[in-house]
Amino acid sequence: MGILKSLFTNCACPQGQMGRFMLKFMNLCHGPLTNWGLSQVNFPDGWTMLDIGCGGGATLQRLLKKSNDSVVYGLDISEESVTKARKTNKDLLGKRVFVEQGSATNLPYENEKFDLVTAVETVYFWPNLPGCLQEVRRVLKKGGQFAIIVEVVDTNSKWTNVVEGMKANTPAQLKAMLDEAGFVQTKIHRKKPSNATIIGIKA
Ligand SMILES: C[S@@+](CC[C@H](N)C(=O)[O-])C[C@H]1O[C@@H](n2cnc3c(N)ncnc32)[C@H](O)[C@@H]1O
């Protein structure tokens, strides 16, 4: 595998030295996209939030700043991501930040736990996305929101050839899947050139 392909394949499940490098890089370079995506949500104080595919944990920090007295949970399939996310959030770990290894396919949380679930640059890699959306709906409180934040919005994107296991959906396709999964009032927010945030509410 070429070095670039191997580097980008570490987006799907960061591992080893290259994975650690990608996690540092993503913590920084996903900042503008994530901050814009989160600006589409109104954050009351005291929320309980989950970031699925939390990577190096920078989104957990961003979520904490948005809602005073909040608690955030991070979940990632990669052990390397979990280690990095715990390190990034070490000051509040076990107090307001909880990070676990696991998959979007089978969320290790009880029903109706969260006010907000976020997924930044990760739904491309989730197997059985419709099944994962049902899982997200299960762990959301009634009226809770799910925000999908992506910047690859073209099904023929070159990234899907470069990054192993990556599948892109258009914002309209993601909205249709959220509607199908029973989310309501789903809205698509766009920022040029390709940033998209799709937010659905659990009725
Ligand atoms: C491109 S990275 C994005 C990381 C982070 N959200 C960010 O914006 O920097 C994708 C992350 O999703 C995780 N991931 C992939 N498939 C997953 C799954 N089925 N369940 C949970 N996490 C998953 C990967 O391990 C990786 O850390």
The ligand as a Tripos MOL2 file, in Angstrom:
@<TRIPOS>MOLECULE
LIG
   27    29     1     0     0
SMALL
NO_CHARGES

@<TRIPOS>ATOM
      1 C1        -11.9460   10.5800   10.1120 C.3       1 LIG1
      2 S1        -11.8850   10.1280   11.7930 S.3       1 LIG1
      3 C2        -12.7350   11.5210   12.5610 C.3       1 LIG1
      4 C3        -12.4010   11.6450   14.0000 C.3       1 LIG1
      5 C4        -13.0430   12.8290   14.7200 C.3       1 LIG1
      6 N1        -14.4940   12.7420   14.7190 N.3       1 LIG1
      7 C5        -12.5840   14.1210   14.1410 C.2       1 LIG1
      8 O1        -13.4110   14.8550   13.5640 O.co2     1 LIG1
      9 O2        -11.3860   14.4230   14.2190 O.co2     1 LIG1
     10 C6        -13.1080    8.8270   11.9100 C.3       1 LIG1
     11 C7        -13.1780    8.1930   13.2710 C.3       1 LIG1
     12 O3        -14.3390    7.3420   13.2960 O.3       1 LIG1
     13 C8        -13.9900    6.1400   13.9650 C.3       1 LIG1
     14 N2        -14.9130    5.0530   13.5520 N.ar      1 LIG1
     15 C9        -14.9310    4.4150   12.3550 C.ar      1 LIG1
     16 N3        -15.9070    3.4850   12.3420 N.ar      1 LIG1
     17 C10       -16.5350    3.5590   13.5530 C.ar      1 LIG1
     18 C11       -17.6260    2.8560   14.1430 C.ar      1 LIG1
     19 N4        -18.2760    1.8810   13.4840 N.pl3     1 LIG1
     20 N5        -17.9960    3.1860   15.4000 N.ar      1 LIG1
     21 C12       -17.3280    4.1600   16.0890 C.ar      1 LIG1
     22 N6        -16.2790    4.8390   15.5820 N.ar      1 LIG1
     23 C13       -15.8890    4.5600   14.3260 C.ar      1 LIG1
     24 C14       -12.5450    5.9070   13.5590 C.3       1 LIG1
     25 O4        -11.8820    5.0040   14.4180 O.3       1 LIG1
     26 C15       -11.9790    7.3250   13.5930 C.3       1 LIG1
     27 O5        -11.4500    7.6550   14.8660 O.3       1 LIG1
@<TRIPOS>BOND
     1     1     2 1
     2     2     3 1
     3     2    10 1
     4     3     4 1
     5     4     5 1
     6     5     6 1
     7     5     7 1
     8     7     8 2
     9     7     9 1
    10    10    11 1
    11    11    12 1
    12    11    26 1
    13    12    13 1
    14    13    14 1
    15    13    24 1
    16    14    15 ar
    17    14    23 ar
    18    15    16 ar
    19    16    17 ar
    20    17    18 ar
    21    17    23 ar
    22    18    19 1
    23    18    20 ar
    24    20    21 ar
    25    21    22 ar
    26    22    23 ar
    27    24    25 1
    28    24    26 1
    29    26    27 1
@<TRIPOS>SUBSTRUCTURE
     1 LIG1         1 GROUP 0 **** ****
